């Protein structure tokens, strides 16, 4: 999981893209975000990803504030998702997304 942006604002008000990739089948998904706030990330994960595909077993990400905030960690607890993170300054650890 990673966030691309901030990009140039488009007419819908979105400036970022949340990118998710299933490590098993390499299927990827991208969702527009208005901002990089953790509450926005958690909402999109629940409403756009988990609602359609189910909760993943693992959710790897870098150590960005959007992914380490309490709202995302609580969401992981709620859906029994094991949260993992890559090492700082080592982007290869999260290279799939």
N, CA, C and O atoms as a GROMACS GRO file, in nm:
protein
  388
    1UNK      N    1   0.086  -0.116   0.000
    1UNK     CA    2   0.000   0.000   0.000
    1UNK      C    3   0.090   0.122   0.000
    1UNK      O    4   0.188   0.128   0.074
    2UNK      N    5   0.055   0.220  -0.084
    2UNK     CA    6   0.130   0.345  -0.088
    2UNK      C    7   0.039   0.454  -0.143
    2UNK      O    8  -0.067   0.426  -0.199
    3UNK      N    9   0.081   0.578  -0.125
    3UNK     CA   10   0.006   0.692  -0.176
    3UNK      C   11   0.092   0.766  -0.277
    3UNK      O   12   0.209   0.796  -0.251
    4UNK      N   13   0.033   0.795  -0.391
    4UNK     CA   14   0.097   0.875  -0.494
    4UNK      C   15   0.042   1.016  -0.482
    4UNK      O   16  -0.080   1.036  -0.487
    5UNK      N   17   0.128   1.114  -0.466
    5UNK     CA   18   0.081   1.252  -0.458
    5UNK      C   19   0.155   1.329  -0.352
    5UNK      O   20   0.247   1.276  -0.289
    6UNK      N   21   0.117   1.453  -0.330
    6UNK     CA   22   0.004   1.522  -0.393
    6UNK      C   23   0.033   1.558  -0.539
    6UNK      O   24   0.144   1.596  -0.575
    7UNK      N   25  -0.069   1.545  -0.618
    7UNK     CA   26  -0.066   1.577  -0.760
    7UNK      C   27  -0.145   1.705  -0.783
    7UNK      O   28  -0.198   1.765  -0.690
    8UNK      N   29  -0.151   1.746  -0.908
    8UNK     CA   30  -0.231   1.863  -0.942
    8UNK      C   31  -0.378   1.833  -0.914
    8UNK      O   32  -0.428   1.726  -0.950
    9UNK      N   33  -0.446   1.926  -0.850
    9UNK     CA   34  -0.587   1.907  -0.815
    9UNK      C   35  -0.673   1.899  -0.941
    9UNK      O   36  -0.657   1.980  -1.033
   10UNK      N   37  -0.764   1.801  -0.944
   10UNK     CA   38  -0.854   1.787  -1.058
   10UNK      C   39  -0.993   1.839  -1.021
   10UNK      O   40  -1.016   1.877  -0.906
   11UNK      N   41  -1.083   1.842  -1.116
   11UNK     CA   42  -1.215   1.902  -1.094
   11UNK      C   43  -1.294   1.838  -0.981
   11UNK      O   44  -1.374   1.905  -0.916
   12UNK      N   45  -1.273   1.709  -0.955
   12UNK     CA   46  -1.344   1.643  -0.846
   12UNK      C   47  -1.283   1.674  -0.710
   12UNK      O   48  -1.338   1.636  -0.607
   13UNK      N   49  -1.170   1.743  -0.709
   13UNK     CA   50  -1.106   1.781  -0.584
   13UNK      C   51  -1.001   1.683  -0.535
   13UNK      O   52  -0.940   1.705  -0.431
   14UNK      N   53  -0.980   1.576  -0.609
   14UNK     CA   54  -0.882   1.475  -0.567
   14UNK      C   55  -0.741   1.518  -0.605
   14UNK      O   56  -0.718   1.576  -0.711
   15UNK      N   57  -0.646   1.488  -0.515
   15UNK     CA   58  -0.507   1.525  -0.538
   15UNK      C   59  -0.410   1.409  -0.521
   15UNK      O   60  -0.292   1.422  -0.552
   16UNK      N   61  -0.458   1.295  -0.472
   16UNK     CA   62  -0.370   1.181  -0.442
   16UNK      C   63  -0.435   1.052  -0.491
   16UNK      O   64  -0.553   1.048  -0.524
   17UNK      N   65  -0.354   0.948  -0.496
   17UNK     CA   66  -0.403   0.816  -0.536
   17UNK      C   67  -0.352   0.713  -0.435
   17UNK      O   68  -0.232   0.705  -0.409
   18UNK      N   69  -0.442   0.635  -0.379
   18UNK     CA   70  -0.407   0.524  -0.292
   18UNK      C   71  -0.390   0.400  -0.379
   18UNK      O   72  -0.482   0.361  -0.451
   19UNK      N   73  -0.272   0.338  -0.372
   19UNK     CA   74  -0.241   0.222  -0.454
   19UNK      C   75  -0.228   0.100  -0.363
   19UNK      O   76  -0.152   0.101  -0.266
   20UNK      N   77  -0.302  -0.005  -0.397
   20UNK     CA   78  -0.297  -0.132  -0.322
   20UNK      C   79  -0.262  -0.244  -0.419
   20UNK      O   80  -0.306  -0.242  -0.534
   21UNK      N   81  -0.183  -0.340  -0.373
   21UNK     CA   82  -0.151  -0.455  -0.457
   21UNK      C   83  -0.157  -0.583  -0.376
   21UNK      O   84  -0.101  -0.591  -0.266
   22UNK      N   85  -0.224  -0.682  -0.431
   22UNK     CA   86  -0.228  -0.814  -0.370
   22UNK      C   87  -0.098  -0.885  -0.405
   22UNK      O   88  -0.068  -0.908  -0.522
   23UNK      N   89  -0.019  -0.919  -0.305
   23UNK     CA   90   0.110  -0.982  -0.328
   23UNK      C   91   0.097  -1.122  -0.388
   23UNK      O   92   0.190  -1.169  -0.454
   24UNK      N   93  -0.015  -1.189  -0.366
   24UNK     CA   94  -0.033  -1.326  -0.415
   24UNK      C   95  -0.061  -1.329  -0.566
   24UNK      O   96   0.010  -1.396  -0.640
   25UNK      N   97  -0.164  -1.257  -0.609
   25UNK     CA   98  -0.201  -1.263  -0.751
   25UNK      C   99  -0.160  -1.139  -0.831
   25UNK      O  100  -0.190  -1.130  -0.950
   26UNK      N  101  -0.093  -1.046  -0.767
   26UNK     CA  102  -0.040  -0.924  -0.830
   26UNK      C  103  -0.150  -0.830  -0.883
   26UNK      O  104  -0.121  -0.739  -0.961
   27UNK      N  105  -0.272  -0.852  -0.841
   27UNK     CA  106  -0.383  -0.764  -0.879
   27UNK      C  107  -0.367  -0.631  -0.805
   27UNK      O  108  -0.343  -0.630  -0.684
   28UNK      N  109  -0.379  -0.522  -0.877
   28UNK     CA  110  -0.363  -0.392  -0.812
   28UNK      C  111  -0.492  -0.312  -0.824
   28UNK      O  112  -0.576  -0.336  -0.911
   29UNK      N  113  -0.505  -0.216  -0.734
   29UNK     CA  114  -0.622  -0.127  -0.733
   29UNK      C  115  -0.573   0.012  -0.697
   29UNK      O  116  -0.483   0.028  -0.615
   30UNK      N  117  -0.634   0.112  -0.757
   30UNK     CA  118  -0.598   0.251  -0.729
   30UNK      C  119  -0.726   0.329  -0.701
   30UNK      O  120  -0.826   0.314  -0.772
   31UNK      N  121  -0.723   0.410  -0.596
   31UNK     CA  122  -0.840   0.486  -0.555
   31UNK      C  123  -0.803   0.633  -0.538
   31UNK      O  124  -0.702   0.664  -0.474
   32UNK      N  125  -0.883   0.724  -0.594
   32UNK     CA  126  -0.853   0.866  -0.577
   32UNK      C  127  -0.879   0.912  -0.434
   32UNK      O  128  -0.973   0.867  -0.369
   33UNK      N  129  -0.795   1.002  -0.387
   33UNK     CA  130  -0.809   1.060  -0.253
   33UNK      C  131  -0.806   1.212  -0.263
   33UNK      O  132  -0.732   1.268  -0.344
   34UNK      N  133  -0.886   1.277  -0.181
   34UNK     CA  134  -0.884   1.423  -0.176
   34UNK      C  135  -0.761   1.473  -0.102
   34UNK      O  136  -0.711   1.582  -0.130
   35UNK      N  137  -0.712   1.393  -0.007
   35UNK     CA  138  -0.595   1.431   0.073
   35UNK      C  139  -0.528   1.304   0.126
   35UNK      O  140  -0.576   1.193   0.101
   36UNK      N  141  -0.419   1.322   0.199
   36UNK     CA  142  -0.345   1.207   0.252
   36UNK      C  143  -0.374   1.182   0.400
   36UNK      O  144  -0.297   1.112   0.466
   37UNK      N  145  -0.481   1.238   0.452
   37UNK     CA  146  -0.513   1.220   0.594
   37UNK      C  147  -0.549   1.074   0.622
   37UNK      O  148  -0.609   1.006   0.539
   38UNK      N  149  -0.512   1.029   0.741
   38UNK     CA  150  -0.536   0.890   0.779
   38UNK      C  151  -0.684   0.855   0.777
   38UNK      O  152  -0.721   0.744   0.739
   39UNK      N  153  -0.770   0.948   0.818
   39UNK     CA  154  -0.914   0.921   0.818
   39UNK      C  155  -0.966   0.898   0.676
   39UNK      O  156  -1.054   0.815   0.654
   40UNK      N  157  -0.911   0.971   0.579
   40UNK     CA  158  -0.950   0.953   0.439
   40UNK      C  159  -0.902   0.818   0.389
   40UNK      O  160  -0.976   0.747   0.320
   41UNK      N  161  -0.779   0.782   0.422
   41UNK     CA  162  -0.723   0.653   0.381
   41UNK      C  163  -0.806   0.538   0.439
   41UNK      O  164  -0.842   0.445   0.368
   42UNK      N  165  -0.837   0.544   0.568
   42UNK     CA  166  -0.915   0.439   0.633
   42UNK      C  167  -1.054   0.428   0.572
   42UNK      O  168  -1.104   0.317   0.549
   43UNK      N  169  -1.117   0.540   0.545
   43UNK     CA  170  -1.252   0.540   0.487
   43UNK      C  171  -1.251   0.473   0.349
   43UNK      O  172  -1.337   0.391   0.319
   44UNK      N  173  -1.155   0.509   0.266
   44UNK     CA  174  -1.146   0.450   0.132
   44UNK      C  175  -1.114   0.301   0.141
   44UNK      O  176  -1.171   0.221   0.066
   45UNK      N  177  -1.026   0.263   0.230
   45UNK     CA  178  -0.994   0.121   0.247
   45UNK      C  179  -1.119   0.040   0.282
   45UNK      O  180  -1.143  -0.066   0.225
   46UNK      N  181  -1.198   0.091   0.376
   46UNK     CA  182  -1.318   0.018   0.420
   46UNK      C  183  -1.426   0.020   0.312
   46UNK      O  184  -1.482  -0.084   0.278
   47UNK      N  185  -1.457   0.138   0.260
   47UNK     CA  186  -1.570   0.152   0.167
   47UNK      C  187  -1.541   0.103   0.026
   47UNK      O  188  -1.631   0.053  -0.041
   48UNK      N  189  -1.419   0.116  -0.020
   48UNK     CA  190  -1.388   0.083  -0.160
   48UNK      C  191  -1.312  -0.049  -0.177
   48UNK      O  192  -1.322  -0.112  -0.282
   49UNK      N  193  -1.238  -0.090  -0.076
   49UNK     CA  194  -1.160  -0.213  -0.091
   49UNK      C  195  -1.218  -0.328  -0.009
   49UNK      O  196  -1.256  -0.432  -0.064
   50UNK      N  197  -1.223  -0.310   0.122
   50UNK     CA  198  -1.270  -0.419   0.209
   50UNK      C  199  -1.415  -0.456   0.180
   50UNK      O  200  -1.450  -0.574   0.187
   51UNK      N  201  -1.499  -0.358   0.149
   51UNK     CA  202  -1.640  -0.386   0.120
   51UNK      C  203  -1.657  -0.476  -0.003
   51UNK      O  204  -1.754  -0.552  -0.011
   52UNK      N  205  -1.565  -0.467  -0.099
   52UNK     CA  206  -1.576  -0.546  -0.222
   52UNK      C  207  -1.493  -0.674  -0.220
   52UNK      O  208  -1.538  -0.778  -0.267
   53UNK      N  209  -1.372  -0.664  -0.167
   53UNK     CA  210  -1.279  -0.777  -0.174
   53UNK      C  211  -1.260  -0.850  -0.042
   53UNK      O  212  -1.199  -0.956  -0.038
   54UNK      N  213  -1.311  -0.794   0.066
   54UNK     CA  214  -1.288  -0.852   0.198
   54UNK      C  215  -1.160  -0.798   0.258
   54UNK      O  216  -1.077  -0.739   0.189
   55UNK      N  217  -1.144  -0.819   0.386
   55UNK     CA  218  -1.025  -0.769   0.456
   55UNK      C  219  -0.905  -0.856   0.422
   55UNK      O  220  -0.914  -0.979   0.423
   56UNK      N  221  -0.792  -0.794   0.394
   56UNK     CA  222  -0.671  -0.872   0.369
   56UNK      C  223  -0.616  -0.929   0.500
   56UNK      O  224  -0.649  -0.880   0.608
   57UNK      N  225  -0.534  -1.032   0.490
   57UNK     CA  226  -0.469  -1.087   0.609
   57UNK      C  227  -0.360  -0.993   0.658
   57UNK      O  228  -0.342  -0.973   0.778
   58UNK      N  229  -0.286  -0.936   0.563
   58UNK     CA  230  -0.174  -0.846   0.593
   58UNK      C  231  -0.191  -0.716   0.518
   58UNK      O  232  -0.250  -0.713   0.409
   59UNK      N  233  -0.140  -0.608   0.575
   59UNK     CA  234  -0.145  -0.477   0.510
   59UNK      C  235  -0.007  -0.412   0.524
   59UNK      O  236   0.017  -0.337   0.618
   60UNK      N  237   0.083  -0.440   0.429
   60UNK     CA  238   0.215  -0.380   0.435
   60UNK      C  239   0.214  -0.237   0.381
   60UNK      O  240   0.141  -0.206   0.287
   61UNK      N  241   0.295  -0.152   0.441
   61UNK     CA  242   0.307  -0.013   0.395
   61UNK      C  243   0.439   0.043   0.443
   61UNK      O  244   0.512  -0.022   0.518
   62UNK      N  245   0.470   0.164   0.397
   62UNK     CA  246   0.584   0.233   0.454
   62UNK      C  247   0.540   0.293   0.587
   62UNK      O  248   0.429   0.265   0.633
   63UNK      N  249   0.623   0.372   0.649
   63UNK     CA  250   0.590   0.426   0.780
   63UNK      C  251   0.535   0.568   0.770
   63UNK      O  252   0.556   0.650   0.860
   64UNK      N  253   0.464   0.597   0.662
   64UNK     CA  254   0.402   0.728   0.645
   64UNK      C  255   0.296   0.755   0.750
   64UNK      O  256   0.232   0.663   0.801
   65UNK      N  257   0.280   0.883   0.783
   65UNK     CA  258   0.182   0.922   0.885
   65UNK      C  259   0.041   0.874   0.853
   65UNK      O  260  -0.035   0.840   0.944
   66UNK      N  261   0.007   0.870   0.726
   66UNK     CA  262  -0.128   0.826   0.686
   66UNK      C  263  -0.154   0.681   0.722
   66UNK      O  264  -0.269   0.642   0.745
   67UNK      N  265  -0.049   0.599   0.728
   67UNK     CA  266  -0.064   0.456   0.753
   67UNK      C  267  -0.039   0.418   0.898
   67UNK      O  268  -0.079   0.310   0.941
   68UNK      N  269   0.025   0.505   0.974
   68UNK     CA  270   0.061   0.474   1.112
   68UNK      C  271  -0.030   0.542   1.214
   68UNK      O  272  -0.013   0.522   1.334
   69UNK      N  273  -0.126   0.620   1.169
   69UNK     CA  274  -0.216   0.691   1.260
   69UNK      C  275  -0.309   0.592   1.330
   69UNK      O  276  -0.335   0.482   1.282
   70UNK      N  277  -0.358   0.635   1.444
   70UNK     CA  278  -0.441   0.546   1.527
   70UNK      C  279  -0.568   0.500   1.455
   70UNK      O  280  -0.613   0.387   1.478
   71UNK      N  281  -0.626   0.582   1.370
   71UNK     CA  282  -0.749   0.543   1.301
   71UNK      C  283  -0.724   0.424   1.207
   71UNK      O  284  -0.808   0.335   1.197
   72UNK      N  285  -0.610   0.421   1.141
   72UNK     CA  286  -0.577   0.309   1.053
   72UNK      C  287  -0.543   0.185   1.135
   72UNK      O  288  -0.582   0.074   1.100
   73UNK      N  289  -0.470   0.204   1.244
   73UNK     CA  290  -0.436   0.090   1.331
   73UNK      C  291  -0.561   0.030   1.395
   73UNK      O  292  -0.570  -0.092   1.408
   74UNK      N  293  -0.657   0.114   1.434
   74UNK     CA  294  -0.784   0.065   1.491
   74UNK      C  295  -0.863  -0.011   1.384
   74UNK      O  296  -0.924  -0.114   1.414
   75UNK      N  297  -0.862   0.040   1.260
   75UNK     CA  298  -0.931  -0.028   1.151
   75UNK      C  299  -0.870  -0.168   1.131
   75UNK      O  300  -0.943  -0.265   1.111
   76UNK      N  301  -0.738  -0.176   1.138
   76UNK     CA  302  -0.672  -0.306   1.124
   76UNK      C  303  -0.714  -0.401   1.237
   76UNK      O  304  -0.737  -0.519   1.212
   77UNK      N  305  -0.723  -0.350   1.359
   77UNK     CA  306  -0.768  -0.432   1.471
   77UNK      C  307  -0.911  -0.480   1.449
   77UNK      O  308  -0.943  -0.597   1.472
   78UNK      N  309  -0.997  -0.390   1.404
   78UNK     CA  310  -1.138  -0.422   1.383
   78UNK      C  311  -1.157  -0.535   1.282
   78UNK      O  312  -1.243  -0.622   1.300
   79UNK      N  313  -1.077  -0.534   1.176
   79UNK     CA  314  -1.089  -0.634   1.070
   79UNK      C  315  -0.987  -0.747   1.083
   79UNK      O  316  -0.972  -0.828   0.991
   80UNK      N  317  -0.916  -0.754   1.195
   80UNK     CA  318  -0.813  -0.857   1.220
   80UNK      C  319  -0.707  -0.861   1.110
   80UNK      O  320  -0.669  -0.968   1.063
   81UNK      N  321  -0.661  -0.743   1.072
   81UNK     CA  322  -0.557  -0.730   0.970
   81UNK      C  323  -0.424  -0.712   1.041
   81UNK      O  324  -0.412  -0.631   1.133
   82UNK      N  325  -0.324  -0.788   0.999
   82UNK     CA  326  -0.190  -0.772   1.055
   82UNK      C  327  -0.118  -0.661   0.978
   82UNK      O  328  -0.093  -0.675   0.858
   83UNK      N  329  -0.087  -0.554   1.046
   83UNK     CA  330  -0.022  -0.438   0.984
   83UNK      C  331   0.129  -0.458   0.989
   83UNK      O  332   0.184  -0.487   1.095
   84UNK      N  333   0.196  -0.444   0.877
   84UNK     CA  334   0.342  -0.450   0.873
   84UNK      C  335   0.394  -0.326   0.804
   84UNK      O  336   0.322  -0.260   0.728
   85UNK      N  337   0.519  -0.295   0.830
   85UNK     CA  338   0.578  -0.174   0.772
   85UNK      C  339   0.718  -0.201   0.723
   85UNK      O  340   0.790  -0.285   0.777
   86UNK      N  341   0.756  -0.129   0.619
   86UNK     CA  342   0.892  -0.142   0.566
   86UNK      C  343   0.987  -0.055   0.648
   86UNK      O  344   0.944   0.032   0.724
   87UNK      N  345   1.115  -0.079   0.632
   87UNK     CA  346   1.215  -0.001   0.705
   87UNK      C  347   1.226   0.140   0.649
   87UNK      O  348   1.208   0.160   0.528
   88UNK      N  349   1.254   0.240   0.734
   88UNK     CA  350   1.273   0.377   0.685
   88UNK      C  351   1.389   0.384   0.586
   88UNK      O  352   1.489   0.314   0.601
   89UNK      N  353   1.374   0.468   0.487
   89UNK     CA  354   1.476   0.492   0.385
   89UNK      C  355   1.513   0.365   0.308
   89UNK      O  356   1.626   0.351   0.260
   90UNK      N  357   1.418   0.274   0.297
   90UNK     CA  358   1.439   0.151   0.222
   90UNK      C  359   1.313   0.122   0.140
   90UNK      O  360   1.237   0.031   0.175
   91UNK      N  361   1.291   0.198   0.033
   91UNK     CA  362   1.166   0.185  -0.044
   91UNK      C  363   1.148   0.049  -0.110
   91UNK      O  364   1.037   0.014  -0.148
   92UNK      N  365   1.256  -0.027  -0.126
   92UNK     CA  366   1.244  -0.159  -0.187
   92UNK      C  367   1.156  -0.252  -0.104
   92UNK      O  368   1.098  -0.347  -0.157
   93UNK      N  369   1.144  -0.225   0.025
   93UNK     CA  370   1.061  -0.306   0.112
   93UNK      C  371   0.913  -0.294   0.082
   93UNK      O  372   0.834  -0.379   0.121
   94UNK      N  373   0.875  -0.188   0.012
   94UNK     CA  374   0.736  -0.165  -0.025
   94UNK      C  375   0.727  -0.147  -0.176
   94UNK      O  376   0.641  -0.074  -0.225
   95UNK      N  377   0.815  -0.213  -0.248
   95UNK     CA  378   0.829  -0.190  -0.390
   95UNK      C  379   0.714  -0.235  -0.477
   95UNK      O  380   0.698  -0.184  -0.588
   96UNK      N  381   0.634  -0.329  -0.432
   96UNK     CA  382   0.524  -0.379  -0.515
   96UNK      C  383   0.424  -0.269  -0.547
   96UNK      O  384   0.381  -0.255  -0.661
   97UNK      N  385   0.386  -0.192  -0.446
   97UNK     CA  386   0.289  -0.085  -0.468
   97UNK      C  387   0.359   0.036  -0.524
   97UNK      O  388   0.295   0.138  -0.550
   0.00000   0.00000   0.00000
